Amino acid sequence: MPRGDRDVFTVRAVPGDEALLSIEDRHLGFRVGVGVDARARLVRVVTAVRLKGWRGRVYFAPVRLAHPLVVDAMLARACRRLAAE
């Protein structure tokens, strides 16, 4: 996965109320959909990863464990920023 570049998570498309992002790397492909239901005050995050070869599996093994914590932290930060606006 590319690291450090702010454009890594650039929105690729917005069909309806969902933003779609994708990242391709030599070792894996990553897709994420982020949907917002403002009326219900819900945010939905769906991710999919396609591992490419043994390096992708080795890389993703620890990421798999940390992934829920990272997503929760990102959503909490987004909520704090939006509440401050």
Secondary structure as UniProt FT lines:
FT   HELIX           6..9
FT   TURN            16..17
FT   STRAND          18..24
FT   STRAND          28..37
FT   TURN            38..41
FT   STRAND          42..51
FT   HELIX           53..84
//
